[in-house]
Structure formats: structure tokens, C-alpha cells
Amino acid sequence: MLKRTTLILLLVIGAVKLNAQNKWFKQQITEKVSVSFPIQPRKVNETSYAVKDSTGIIYVSSRVDLLPITQLDLATLNAEIEKQKFADDFVVGISGSFPKYKFENPKLIMVSGQRAYAVVARDEVNKLSLFMSVCFLDGTSYSFSCIVPDGKNIKHKDTFLSTIWFKN
């Protein structure tokens, strides 16, 4: 009886979680990349989408063609993104766009089969935390960011970052 009750409880929890995530808006970033936002995002420019949800959490996706910026060929760039030093230098470059934030060292991770950096930063003045996954595909960096005010639940940040999808 206990096994059956536990099984039913797990199925119900799984169905509720799946249903909640299915209500998110799947945004096609490029032909090969998508991510789900809690509601339909606004296209900010040709390379970025953003939305602020009802709780005050901001979700952003953007992409940058790194080949002309780095002046590296694709094979060299793909080798460099595997190195911690490149990740550290990359985050130093990003930090210029967030002058009030103090950045932690990036972690090399894999997201949907692609090399990525997990980036975390903190703005103590405004009491905001930045969570970012920067993924790389075909010489382009794709950043998926959440800016979370203090006191807000970060479960939606986790959902957002778990819906990043790459088609190889």
C-alpha cells in the first residue's frame, strides 16, 4: 500500500511539474537554438529577447558572433572555449556591461551537449543576483540570463536555464 501511494504521489508531482513547465513560452532564438521564457518575451533587437515576470525577475537571451570579435577561426575558438583562462577572460569582458556586479569565477559546464560557462554575479547595492549560462555553438556565444531580486524564489531561474536547447 505504501509503495502504491508513493508511486501515485511521484506521478502527480511529475505531472504538475511538467504541466507548469509546458505553460512557458518556447522562443526560437535561431534555427538551432531555443529557450523557454515564463511568458512571451519582447524582441529587444536582432540578437536579444527579454521579459520581466510578475515577480520582478528579468530573463534575457542574447547572442554574439565571436569570430569577428576574437579574430579566431572556428577550430581555434572551439579549442579556446575549453580552457579556464579563456572563460575567465570572457567573463572579464562581460563584466564591463555590469559595472555594479561582482563576478565569481566562471565554471565550465555542458548545456544541451555544448560547452558553456555558468556565471554568477552579485549587485549588493541594488540587492540583485545575476545567473547566466553562456553557451557556444558554431562560433557564436548564446547567453541566457536571469536577474533575481533578493527575496524572490529562484526556481523559475532554474526552469529557464534548464530549457536551453541546441540542435547539432
Long-range contacts (C-beta under 8 A, 24 or more apart in sequence): 20-159, 21-159, 21-163, 24-159, 24-163, 26-163, 27-61, 29-61, 29-63, 29-142, 30-63, 30-140, 31-167, 32-137, 32-138, 32-166, 32-167, 32-168, 33-63, 33-135, 33-137, 33-142, 33-164, 33-165, 33-166, 33-167, 34-163, 34-164, 34-165, 35-61, 35-144, 35-160, 35-163, 35-164, 35-165, 36-159, 36-160, 36-163, 37-160, 38-156, 38-159, 38-160, 53-156, 55-152, 55-153, 55-156, 56-149, 56-152, 57-146, 57-147, 57-148, 57-149, 57-152, 57-156, 57-157, 58-145, 58-146, 58-147, 59-145, 59-146, 59-160, 60-143, 60-144, 60-145, 60-146, 60-147, 61-142, 61-143, 61-144, 61-145, 62-142, 62-143, 62-145, 63-140, 63-141, 63-142, 63-143, 64-140, 64-141, 64-143, 65-139, 65-140, 66-136, 66-139, 66-140, 66-141, 67-139, 74-138, 74-139, 77-136, 77-139, 78-136, 81-115, 81-136, 82-108, 82-115, 84-108, 87-117, 90-117, 90-134, 90-141, 91-117, 91-119, 94-119, 94-132, 94-134, 94-143, 95-121, 98-123, 98-130, 100-125, 100-126, 101-128, 101-130, 106-134, 109-133, 111-135, 111-161, 111-164, 111-166, 112-164, 112-165, 112-166, 113-166, 113-168, 114-166, 129-154, 131-157, 131-161, 133-161, 133-164, 135-164, 135-166, 137-166
